[in-house]
Amino acid sequence: MATHRRRHHHHHHQHSHNRFRYLIPVISAISAAILVLYGLISLLAPSPDHLHHLVRRTPFDDNGVGDDSPRVTSLFKVPISGGSKMVSDRSLWSTRMSKFYFGCSNASNKFPKVETVTYPNRYLLIATSGGLNQQRTGITDAVVAARILNATLVVPKLDQKSFWKDASTFSEIFDVDWFISHLSRDVKIIKELPRKGGKIWTPYNMRVPRKCNERCYQIRVLPVLLKKHAVQLSKFDYRLSNKLETDLQKLRCRVNYHALKFTDPINKMGQKLVNRMRKMGKHYVALHLRFEPDMLAFSGCYYGGGEKERKELGKIRKRWKTLHSNNPDKERRQGRCPLTPEEVGLMLRALGYNKDVHLYVASGEVYGGDETLAPLRALFPNIHSKDSIATKEELEPFSAFSSRMAALDFIVCDESDVFVTNNNGNMAKILAGRRRYFGHKPTIRPNAKKLYRLFLNRENMTWEEFSSRVRTHQRGFMGEPKEVRPGRGEFHENPATCICEDTEAKSKLETLPRKFGKSNLDLDEVVADQDIENEPESSDQDEDDDLIGPQFQHLVNDTSMDDDSLISESPELEELLSD
């Protein structure tokens, strides 16, 4: 019996072996066919220029250290065409709700006329600080400070010694005659301090604390002004509180949005650049890209460039002795790192902007140069800058002056259909406020804290899932009405006092039958009209705790200190962050 079983087993084994022997050629033939087919598919597949796979050079591990181990092929593939079917073309370029909001900065009847409040022999001089946009906040607030002190304002001096090293005067950047005449009902402004007894009058120089309110000016500056008659407030930037009484806030808006006009040469050249961008397509997006080596070094962030990046940025970072060492992964996790050009591109594509969109990039020296910009260019091939759409001869009158060049970028960004920033610096804040005031034109600020994990894990998800999550995270960061509660954030970024609502027209829309009413609006267009559940996290900070953007607050001492101890040790620090 056992012998029979062994024979049967031996016979079965021999039969299986023979069958397996015949299968080998069949398997080999199938394998060869699969290899040939794979080769054909590889040859016919789109090139990287047409299908951008975008795998990070060096992903982060938990300690922010680069992991150079091989990566598994990603599910994540950016589509060739780019636009999302979930987003209408209309909602990309405007918001229907914006027509119910408008800038309103006229003085009330209770605001006394300038003649009745300006005292003789009180002269206020202002020395601004930083780059063009930081100086702009100083000029705006200087007018209000003069009004609080019932003083005559001397046209502010621009900072000529800062990081930006621009020797331009006020009248070389701004239309000084328009500035004086437009504000003549609010504050008396003169071009120069009058002589005292035929001699040059040297004003008394002093500083006020940051975020100084009306009472602060009356206690600290007014007694000195009464005694000395001419006072210069130096390093005048963010020296006025975000919260003032309504008429003073509206005066701020009259200065910023109406009285401060660039000179004719700057305006004409800026308009030329705008017209050239408009001729390229129906719409254009402007991107203010802060990705300079100094900015990245100061931020303490790491962008996957290995030991070379750590050494280069570490060397620059040593300039600021007061900066502590950072955990790069923690910085990104908390939304404190400027987005890379690639990440900005991915965010825009996920929001529904097609790769055919024309992109105007306003930036300084980008760390890594063309190599860093290459992924953005792959996502948006139509990239332009003032240097690419204007000739050297056209830019020659401006090119030696950083503030005048910044003014040209300001105009093109301001006139754009959509403005995007990768970092909430002064230019981004000023433009965000201006675009809110003039009709809530779309202004996209990355929700960096929420987007961080998404960018980190994108290879593990499909493009559809990624883009859906980006759109969810960006609600409340798109420049819609009522994104930020009044009184929150920096006033130049959120001039809520100067934005009025047409409640009558809005209520008519709301009472229309559903066929013609809200059901006709895109979800993204009405989200701002709901309870502000998605209010930007940066607006949760204290109203006077926003000097240089939330992503850098942890690196700076108390911004209300009189002595500005950190700034005095690091004179370039604030100017670096200022535009």
Helices and strands as residue ranges (DSSP letters): H 2-44, H 89-93, G 96-100, E 101-103, H 114-117, E 123-128, H 132-148, E 152-154, H 170-173, H 176-182, E 189-190, E 204-206, H 214-220, H 222-228, E 230-236, H 246-254, I 255-259, H 264-280, E 284-289, H 293-299, H 306-317, H 328-333, H 341-351, E 358-363, H 369-379, E 383-384, H 386-389, H 392-399, H 402-415, E 418-421, H 426-437, E 443-444, H 448-456, G 458-460, H 463-473, G 496-498, E 499-501, H 503-511, G 518-520, H 523-526, G 527-529, G 537-540, G 550-555, H 565-569, H 571-577
